Amino acid sequence: MNHSTVARLSRAFLFALAWTLSALTAAQAVEFKTVTIKVGYGAGGNYDLSSRLIARHLGRFLPGHPDIIVQNVPGGGSLKLTKMMLGSEPADGSVIASVSEAMPFAPTFDPANANFDPLTMQWIGSLSSEPCLCVTTKASGIDTVEKFLTQEFLLGASGKNSLSYIAAAMVKNGLNGKFNIVTGFEGSAEILVASQRGELAGLCALPYYNVADKLDQFNILGTIGPGTVAAAPTLPHFSDRIKDPLTRQAAQFIESSRGYYLPLMAPPGIPRDTLDALRKAYVEMSKDPDFLADAAKVGSITVDITPGEEISAQVAKTLNVDPAVFDAVRNLLK
């Protein structure tokens, strides 16, 4: 082997070594300490329970294996927390948030109250994707879709930007329902308690697993969101009953967020390598047997994740519609 060949091989070896060391240094640069998952709803609801489930497992898959704590920040159906994440929370991976999947569309629903750019929201991933339900208690006597649309009663909801309000308003205004919607609850757990006390007839935006073991107490009237409920595939779909094409398109716009239920987000300024580490850990966690076994105990959550990159793409696609649809959406949510 001549001198020039040796020199070339030496340079190639040194280049490969430098590249490997650089890659290792970059990989080790992201190291998490304590991570806080802030939840935009009160304790005991689906966003709270799923966040506590994730907090028990996600740290095992993050560099540094951080402790993860959960903090509830209820308000406005998670709009309060969303605005905090977009404005004042540290963008270093130490704070992530569980907010409503409807939050990317909050500026469409109410531009005066939600004046932010939804495309700046940095998604980590979402846990499930089944459509949600409108349910009533057996004691209410509202046990058919026809009664649901023609009788007067009360449904519970969080803030007007929460899916519990949005879903109920979509059904009420899209199908001329006579019921009224009471807001101000911190989450689905509180609404369910009020329903069981007889203060409300029920609520919309509830996952099937919340009532799967309570079918002797609740009537399931129909679904909101794309697809079907795996355990109850023949349930009627409310938006299918809407006759006007533009109104139906607006309803489908609203329903689209159910494709990424129980999402986690990070602040806009988070470094790319930190966001990538969170997304990678989320995907790895979702395949872990211990995590899946734990999820099966938490209200039988059906784990069907959507990675953060796909959520961002879906949001951008949904928002790229004729402005007339936005007007129809706001009419549905009055």
ABEGO torsion letter per residue (X at the ends): XBAAAAAAAAAAAAAAAAAAAAAAAAAAABBBBBBBBBBABBBGBAAAAAAAAAAAAAAAABBGGBBBBBBBBBEGGGAAAAAAAAAABBAAGABBBBBBAAAAAAAAABAAABBBBAAABBBAEBABABBBBBBBBAAAGBABAAAAAABBBBBBBBBAABAAAAAAAAAAAAAGBABBBBBGBAEAAAAAAAAAAGABAEBBGBBAAAAAAAAAABBBAEBBEBEBBAABAABBBAAAABABAAAAAAAAAAAAAAABBGBBBBBAABBAAAAAAAAAAAAAAAABAAAAAAAAABGGBBBBBBBAAAAAAAAAAAABBBAAAAAAAAAAAX
